[in-house]
Amino acid sequence: MTDCKRILLIGGPGSGKTTLVNYIESRDIIVHHEISRQVTLEAQEKGIEQLFLTDPLAFSNSLLDGRINQFINATSGINYYDRGIQMCLHIMCLLVILYQNIT
């Protein structure tokens, strides 16, 4: 999609990403929300209270799938993302490093 521009919002916990995203969205600008809450809620509906703690890799795979879908479903114009695909890959690399250090 040549007429699509993407802006990725990243930052530490509590840095204001979601607040900024909500403000941007209130101005009728295209926003792709953070999906970890959605992944967590879907897992809870299946009886898994904290998917990230129970199965961090499954949690990260779900995030990655959702964020790839957000990327694919972008529309023309400017698209803002509350975190992105890169964050999932970063978390997955950290999980591999932690796992290697444990075993």
C-alpha positions in Angstrom: 0.0 0.0 0.0 1.9 3.0 -1.2 -0.3 5.7 0.3 0.0 4.3 3.8 2.3 5.9 6.4 2.9 4.2 9.7 3.9 5.7 13.0 4.9 3.4 15.9 4.5 4.7 19.4 6.8 3.0 21.9 7.9 3.7 25.5 8.1 2.2 28.9 5.2 1.4 31.2 3.2 4.4 32.2 4.9 6.7 29.7 1.6 7.9 28.2 1.4 5.8 25.0 -2.2 4.8 25.5 -3.2 8.3 26.6 -1.5 9.7 23.4 -3.2 7.0 21.2 -6.6 7.9 22.7 -6.0 11.6 22.0 -5.0 10.9 18.4 -8.0 8.7 17.9 -10.3 11.4 19.3 -9.1 13.5 16.3 -10.5 10.9 13.9 -7.0 9.6 13.0 -6.4 5.9 12.3 -5.2 4.1 15.4 -4.2 0.5 16.0 -4.5 -0.2 19.7 -2.3 -2.3 21.9 -3.6 -5.8 21.7 -2.1 -7.4 24.8 -5.2 -6.6 26.8 -7.3 -8.3 24.2 -5.1 -11.4 24.2 -5.2 -11.5 28.0 -9.0 -11.2 28.0 -9.4 -14.0 25.4 -7.2 -16.3 27.5 -9.2 -15.5 30.6 -12.4 -16.4 28.8 -10.7 -19.8 28.3 -9.9 -20.1 32.0 -6.3 -19.0 31.8 -5.9 -16.1 34.3 -2.4 -14.9 33.2 -1.4 -16.3 29.8 2.0 -14.5 29.9 2.9 -16.2 33.2 1.4 -19.6 32.2 2.8 -19.7 28.6 4.9 -16.7 27.7 5.6 -18.1 24.2 1.9 -18.6 23.4 1.2 -15.1 24.7 4.0 -13.6 22.5 2.8 -15.6 19.5 -0.8 -14.3 19.9 0.6 -10.7 20.2 2.7 -11.2 17.1 -0.3 -12.6 15.1 -2.5 -9.7 16.1 0.1 -7.1 15.3 0.8 -8.6 11.9 -2.9 -8.5 11.2 -3.0 -4.8 12.3 -0.1 -4.1 9.9 -1.9 -6.0 7.0 -5.2 -4.3 7.7 -3.8 -0.7 7.6 -5.7 1.7 5.5 -4.5 4.6 3.3 -3.3 7.6 5.2 -1.4 7.8 8.4 -1.7 4.8 10.7 -0.6 5.1 14.4 0.3 1.9 16.3 0.3 1.6 20.1 3.4 -0.7 20.0 4.2 -2.9 17.1 5.6 -6.1 15.6 9.2 -5.2 16.6 8.2 -5.3 20.3 6.9 -8.9 20.0 10.1 -10.0 18.4 12.2 -8.3 21.1 10.2 -10.1 23.8 10.6 -13.4 22.1 14.3 -13.0 21.8 14.5 -12.2 25.5 12.5 -15.3 26.3 15.0 -17.4 24.4 17.9 -15.9 26.2 16.2 -16.4 29.6 15.3 -20.0 28.7 18.9 -20.7 27.7 20.3 -19.3 30.9 17.9 -21.5 33.0 18.6 -24.8 31.2 
